């Protein structure tokens, strides 16, 4: 069996995912593996009502920037 070289940890910035990152960091240190953090969001419901305002054009860019900033803060390498 090949040794584990990479651990992928899904994060949603909750306390539970922070604990998962800490556990993965410990495992990675013992195994000499790297860690990749991923963040996935659920698409917001888009209203089909007569007064639909839609999603602002900057919504996804702002969401991405926020997630990247939070991922950098949570990364074990930056702690």
C-alpha positions as CSV (number, residue, x, y, z in Angstrom):
1,X,0.0,0.0,0.0
2,X,1.3,3.5,-0.9
3,X,1.8,5.9,2.0
4,X,-0.6,8.8,2.4
5,X,0.9,11.8,0.8
6,X,-2.0,14.3,0.7
7,X,-4.9,15.0,3.0
8,X,-7.9,16.9,1.7
9,X,-10.0,18.7,4.3
10,X,-13.4,20.3,3.5
11,X,-14.0,23.5,5.6
12,X,-17.0,25.6,6.2
13,X,-15.3,27.8,8.8
14,X,-17.3,26.3,11.6
15,X,-15.8,25.1,14.9
16,X,-16.2,21.5,13.6
17,X,-14.2,22.1,10.5
18,X,-11.5,23.9,12.5
19,X,-11.2,20.8,14.6
20,X,-11.0,18.7,11.4
21,X,-8.1,20.9,10.2
22,X,-6.3,20.5,13.5
23,X,-6.7,16.7,13.4
24,X,-5.6,16.6,9.8
25,X,-2.5,18.8,10.6
26,X,-1.5,16.3,13.3
27,X,-1.9,13.4,10.9
28,X,-0.1,15.1,8.1
29,X,2.8,15.9,10.4
30,X,3.1,12.2,11.5
31,X,2.8,11.0,7.9
32,X,4.9,13.6,6.2
33,X,1.8,14.5,4.1
34,X,0.5,17.8,2.7
35,X,-2.9,19.2,3.4
36,X,-5.3,20.8,1.0
37,X,-8.2,22.8,2.4
38,X,-11.3,23.2,0.2
39,X,-14.4,25.3,0.7
40,X,-17.6,24.6,-1.1
41,X,-20.7,26.7,-0.8
42,X,-24.3,25.9,-1.4
43,X,-25.8,28.1,-4.1
44,X,-28.2,30.6,-2.7
45,X,-31.9,30.2,-3.7
46,X,-32.7,32.6,-6.5
47,X,-36.1,34.1,-6.1
48,X,-38.6,33.7,-9.0
49,X,-40.9,36.2,-7.4
50,X,-42.3,39.2,-9.4
51,X,-39.9,41.4,-7.4
52,X,-36.8,39.4,-8.1
53,X,-33.7,41.5,-7.6
54,X,-31.3,38.8,-8.6
55,X,-27.8,38.3,-7.4
56,X,-25.5,41.3,-7.5
57,X,-22.7,41.0,-10.1
58,X,-20.1,41.3,-7.3
59,X,-21.6,38.5,-5.2
60,X,-19.4,35.7,-6.3
61,X,-16.2,37.7,-6.5
62,X,-16.8,38.9,-2.9
63,X,-17.6,35.4,-1.8
64,X,-14.5,34.0,-3.3
65,X,-12.3,36.8,-1.8
66,X,-13.8,36.1,1.7
67,X,-13.3,32.4,1.4
68,X,-9.7,32.8,0.2
69,X,-9.0,35.1,3.1
70,X,-10.6,32.7,5.6
71,X,-8.8,29.7,4.1
72,X,-5.4,31.5,4.4
73,X,-6.2,32.2,8.1
74,X,-7.2,28.6,8.8
75,X,-4.2,27.1,6.9
76,X,-2.0,25.1,9.4
77,X,1.0,26.5,7.6
78,X,0.1,30.1,8.6
79,X,-0.6,29.3,12.2
